């Protein structure tokens, strides 16, 4: 059985279309209990892609410097 990627940080970001905790869409979250292990693994691969894209976007964001 493939374990749920839920992180208990449930916050759907409607701008990006998925939960900021587990990186699943609402549809993926609600269908998870009824999915086969193969379909669950497919979602886990999508999650890896989403995490990569998020980290890539963060690198493009200019850093804010603070001065003391």
LOSE-838581 format. One line per 4 residues: number of its first residue (from 1); for each residue x, y, z of N, C-alpha, C. Coordinates in steps of 0.1 Angstrom, whole numbers, plus 5000, padded with zeros to 4 digits. Example, Ala and Ser with C-alpha at 12.3 -4.5 7.8 and 13.67 -1.06 7.14 Angstrom:
1> 5132,4943,5078,5123,4955,5078,5132,4967,5078 ~ 5128,4978,5071,5137,4989,5071,5129,5000,5079
//
This chain:
1> 5008,4988,5000,5000,5000,5000,5009,5012,5000 ~ 5006,5022,4991,5013,5034,4990,5008,5044,5000 ~ 5017,5049,5008,5013,5058,5019,5009,5072,5013 ~ 5000,5078,5020,4996,5092,5016,5007,5102,5018
5> 5008,5111,5009,5019,5122,5010,5014,5133,5019 ~ 5002,5132,5025,4997,5143,5034,5007,5147,5045 ~ 5009,5160,5046,5018,5165,5056,5011,5172,5068 ~ 4997,5171,5068,4989,5178,5078,4990,5193,5077
9> 4995,5198,5066,4995,5212,5063,4985,5214,5052 ~ 4973,5215,5055,4962,5215,5044,4959,5230,5041 ~ 4964,5234,5030,4962,5248,5025,4962,5248,5010 ~ 4950,5248,5004,4948,5248,4990,4951,5262,4984
13> 4961,5263,4975,4964,5275,4969,4957,5275,4955 ~ 4947,5282,4954,4938,5282,4942,4946,5288,4930 ~ 4956,5296,4932,4964,5302,4921,4972,5291,4914 ~ 4978,5282,4922,4986,5271,4916,4978,5258,4914
17> 4967,5257,4922,4958,5246,4920,4960,5233,4928 ~ 4969,5235,4938,4971,5223,4947,4974,5227,4961 ~ 4974,5217,4970,4977,5219,4984,4992,5223,4986 ~ 4994,5233,4994,5008,5237,4996,5016,5228,5005
21> 5008,5219,5012,5015,5209,5021,5019,5197,5013 ~ 5010,5190,5007,5013,5177,5000,5015,5179,4985 ~ 5011,5190,4980,5013,5193,4965,5003,5185,4957 ~ 4992,5180,4963,4982,5173,4955,4970,5183,4951
25> 4963,5180,4940,4951,5188,4937,4940,5183,4946 ~ 4929,5190,4946,4917,5186,4954,4912,5173,4949 ~ 4912,5171,4936,4907,5159,4930,4916,5147,4934 ~ 4929,5149,4934,4939,5138,4938,4937,5135,4953
29> 4934,5145,4961,4932,5143,4976,4920,5135,4978 ~ 4909,5139,4972,4896,5132,4974,4895,5118,4968 ~ 4902,5116,4957,4902,5102,4951,4912,5093,4957 ~ 4922,5098,4965,4933,5090,4970,4929,5076,4976
33> 4919,5076,4985,4915,5064,4992,4911,5053,4982 ~ 4905,5057,4971,4900,5047,4961,4909,5043,4950 ~ 4921,5049,4950,4931,5047,4939,4939,5034,4940 ~ 4943,5029,4929,4952,5017,4930,4966,5022,4934
37> 4974,5013,4938,4988,5017,4941,4995,5023,4929 ~ 4992,5018,4917,4999,5023,4905,4995,5038,4903 ~ 4982,5041,4905,4977,5055,4903,4983,5064,4914 ~ 4984,5058,4926,4990,5066,4937,5005,5069,4934
41> 5012,5060,4928,5026,5062,4925,5027,5073,4914 ~ 5017,5073,4904,5017,5083,4894,5015,5097,4900 ~ 5007,5098,4910,5005,5111,4917,5017,5115,4924 ~ 5024,5105,4930,5037,5109,4937,5047,5114,4928
45> 5047,5109,4915,5057,5114,4905,5053,5128,4901 ~ 5040,5131,4900,5035,5145,4897,5039,5154,4908 ~ 5038,5149,4920,5042,5158,4932,5057,5162,4931 ~ 5065,5152,4927,5080,5155,4926,5082,5166,4915
49> 5074,5165,4904,5075,5176,4894,5071,5189,4899 ~ 5060,5189,4907,5055,5202,4912,5065,5208,4922 ~ 5071,5199,4930,5081,5205,4940,5093,5210,4933 ~ 5097,5204,4922,5108,5209,4914,5105,5223,4908
53> 5093,5224,4902,5088,5236,4896,5088,5248,4906 ~ 5083,5244,4918,5082,5254,4929,5096,5259,4933 ~ 5105,5250,4934,5119,5254,4938,5126,5261,4927 ~ 5122,5258,4915,5128,5265,4903,5123,5280,4903
57> 5110,5281,4905,5104,5295,4906,5110,5303,4917 ~ 5112,5297,4928,5118,5304,4940,5132,5310,4937 ~ 5139,5302,4929,5153,5307,4925,5152,5319,4916 ~ 5141,5321,4908,5140,5332,4900,5136,5345,4907
61> 5130,5343,4919,5125,5354,4927,5137,5361,4933 ~ 5138,5375,4931,5149,5382,4937,5149,5381,4952 ~ 5161,5380,4957,5162,5380,4972,5161,5394,4977 ~ 5155,5395,4989,5155,5408,4996,5166,5409,5006
65> 5174,5419,5005,5184,5421,5014,5180,5430,5026 ~ 5184,5426,5038,5181,5435,5049,5194,5441,5054 ~ 5194,5453,5059,5206,5459,5064,5204,5463,5078 ~ 5214,5461,5086,5213,5465,5101,5220,5478,5103
//
